[in-house]
Each structure stands twice: as structure tokens, then as C-alpha cells.
């Protein structure tokens, strides 16, 4: 029964975090990510990552230059500053994250289309697509969201389109952040989330509640180039 549960969690994870199946990146002892060809995030690698025996990142673009998700990287910079200042910065990033979520919902998304991750130095907003979308199209949409939110300084992915055949290297959640020595997690409520006191154990039920963004939403905002 336990093995079946892990298989189900693995399916929930890779259903959203879809990366390439022919290459993955593994973090070495020095913190550098090394590309490994052959396969992507296998079940065995997923277990090693979750149990913190190894740390992996995926590449997010297929051979047709399409991606399955977009990520807003609302992190504090620099990430390695003293804890008390980092926490102050996180509170500012909470406000920016709330604004981005508000914009996305004003544009027609529902709360269940949005996944929140706490990478321990800020917040990540992820939206997952029902079908793969051209990376250039997603980049344009992400830029539009940031412009409407007056937050054009925030980094996002997909970013590497022309210069990389594999796209961006996306660090997977549930890893230990080397800047803080704390574990990244999924969570539900941004307004009440406490960055100092949280359960570091993975909650895969959060993933099971996420809905993929329909093609119609992508098409609507791609056609609407003036807003």
C-alpha cells in the first residue's frame, strides 16, 4: 500500500512538473547542477529527491520549443543575506505575489489554477497548461501579467528559448535551499503562511487540487495584444 501511495504521488508530481525525458540535471556536492542524459525524472530519482538523498532539476522545453508550465520567481535578492533581513524581504515579496495572483484571476484564471511554492527565500507562482504551449507564447503572456501588475522586475520562466535547446533548468520543489538550509514546500494560503514556522514534510494533496489552464485562456490572451 505504501509503494502504491508513492507511485500515486509521483504521478501527481510529474503530471504537473513535466520536463524532458532525455535529460535531467543533478546537483553535485559543490551545489552545481550537472546535466545527465538518458532519461528524465524517473520514479527512482523522484524518491531520491523527495527523501533528500539527491537533488534534481528538470529542463522544461521539448524539441518543438513548447513548455507545460510557467513560473514567476518572486524571490528576495540577495538570497544569502542575514535571516532577519531576509524575512523582511519575504514580507515584501508576499505583497508582490498577492498582486500577481490578483492579476491572474482578474484575467480569468481560478485560484485552483495557481500552485504556490515556498522556496524559503520568497515565493514561486506556477501555472500548468493542459497541453504544451509554444515557449515564445508563454513568455509573452508572462510579460503581460507582470506589466498589468506593475511588477516587470520579477524574473520568470520560460526565459531561455533561442539560446538553449532544452529550455530553462528548473529546480524542483521539496529540496533543501543551500542559502537557508531549509526545505521548500507547497502551501495553500499565502496570506496566513508563516515562513518561519511551517511543516517541512511534503503535502502532495496540494498538487492533486491544482487544475491545468485550458487552451482557451492561452488563446484569448495571445490574441488580446493591447491589454
N, C-alpha and C positions, 0 to 999 in steps of 0.2 A: 504493500500500500504506500509506503514511504517513497519507493522508487517511482511509482506511478505519479505521486504528487510532484516530485521534482521534474518529471517529464512534462507534466501539465504546465508547471511554472516556466520551464524552458520554452515551450510552445508559445505561451503568452508573451514572453520576452522577445523572442525573435520575430513574432508576428508584427511587433512594432519597430524594434531596432533592427531593421533589415539592412544588412551590409553585403558586401561582395562575398561570394562563396569560394573564390580562388585565392584570396589573400587576407591576412589579418596582421595586426601589429601587437607585439608582446613587449611589455616594459621590462628592461633589464635592471640589475641591482643598482645601477647608477641613475635610474629614473628615465633613461632614454628609451623611446619606442623603436623596435626593430621589426621591419616587415618580414613576414613569413609567408611564402607561397604554398599552394597546395589545396587549402580549404579555408573556410571562414570560421565562424563561431560554432564549433561542434558542441554536442551535449557535454562531452568531457571537458572542453575548455570553459564552457558555461559554469560547470560545477567548480572547477579550479578558481575561476574568477569570483564566484559568489562566496566560496569558503576562504578567499583571500590567500590562496596558495600561489596564484599568479594574477597578473593584471593585464587586461587586453583592451585594445581599441579597434574599432571597425573602420573600414573605408566605405563611403556612403554613395558612390556613383557607379552605375552599371556601364556597360560598353556603349550604350546608346545615350550616355550622358543624362541619365534620369536618376532621381532620388525618391526615396519613400518618406522622407520627413524633413522638416525644417526645425532649426534650433536657434533661439535667441539666448545669447550668452551674457547674462546680466550679472557679471562678476565684479568684485571690488578689485581695484588696481592701486598699488601693487598687492599681489596676493600674499606675500610673505611678511607683512607688517605686524607690529605688535598687536596682541589679541584685542585689547580694549579699543584700539583704533579700527581694527578690522570689523568688530561688532558694530561700531558706529557707521561704518561704510555699508555694512549689510542692511542696516535700517534704511539708509537712503536707497539702496537697491531694491528693497521691498516696495517702496513707493513707485519706482520705475516699473517694476514687474506688475504691480497692480494696474498701472496705467496701460501697459501693453495688453494685459488681459481685457481691460475695459474696451480698448480699441478693437481687438479681435472679435469681441462679442457684439460691438456696435456694427461691425462689418458682416455679422450674420452667423458667426460660429457660436456653438453652445459651450457651456462650461465643460461638458464631458469630452469635448474635442481637444482639450488642453491638458497636457501632463506637466506637472511641476516636479522638478528635481532640485534638491539642495546639495550642491557640490562642496559645501562647507565654507565657501568664500563668496557666496552670493546666491543667485538663483538661475535655473535654466527653465525656459518655457519651450515645450516641444509640441508640434502638431504633426500628425501622421496622416498620410494620404491613402485613400482606398486603393488607388492604382498609382504606379510610378509616374512622376511628373518631370518634364524637362527641367534640368537644373537651372537654366537661364530664366525660365518662367518663375520658378520658386524664388530665385534671388530677387527678381523684380517685385514679387508680392511682398517679400520680407522688407524690402526697402520702402514699399508703400506703407506698410504697417508702422514702421519706425517714423516715417515722415508725418503721418497722421497723429502720431503720439508725441511729436516734438522730441524724439529721442534718437536722432540719427547717429549719435556717437556709439551706440551699443553694437558690439560685434554680433554676427550671426553666421549660420551655415545653412545652405551651401555657399561656399566662397571660392574654393579652388575649382574652376571649371575648365578653363583653357589650358592651364599650366600643369595639370595633374591628370593622368589617365584614370586614376582610381577615385578622384574627388578628395574630399577632406578626410582627415583621420579624426574620428570622433571617439573621445574617451568614453568608455562605458560606465554607467552609473554603478553604485554599490561597491566602489573602490575606496581605498584609503587615500585621501588627498595628502600629498607629501608636504604641502605648505602648512597644514594644520594637524596632521596625524589623526584626523577624524574621518569617519566613513560617510560617503554621500548616500542619500536616500531619496525615495519617492515620498511625497506627502500630499495631503488634500487641501487644507485650508491655509492660504497664505497669510491672512490677517491674524490668525491666532498662533501660527507656528513659532516655536521658541528655538532659535539657533543654538542656544547654549544647553538646552535640556530636551533631548529627543531620543527615541528608541532607535538605535543603530541597526537593529535587525531588519532584514528586507521584508517589506509588505507587498507581496505580489498581487494582492487583491486590488491595489490601486490600478495596476496595469489592466486588469480584467474589466475595469469600469470605463476605460478610455474608448472613445469611438473615433473611427477614422474619418477624415474630412472628405466629403463627397466631391466628385469631379465637377459638379455644377458650381460649387463655390469657387474653385480654381478658375473655371472658365469665366464666371461672372466678373471677377476682379482683374482677370487678364484683359478682358475686353474693355473694362472701365479704366482707361488710362489717364483720365483727368482728375480722379479723386483718390 
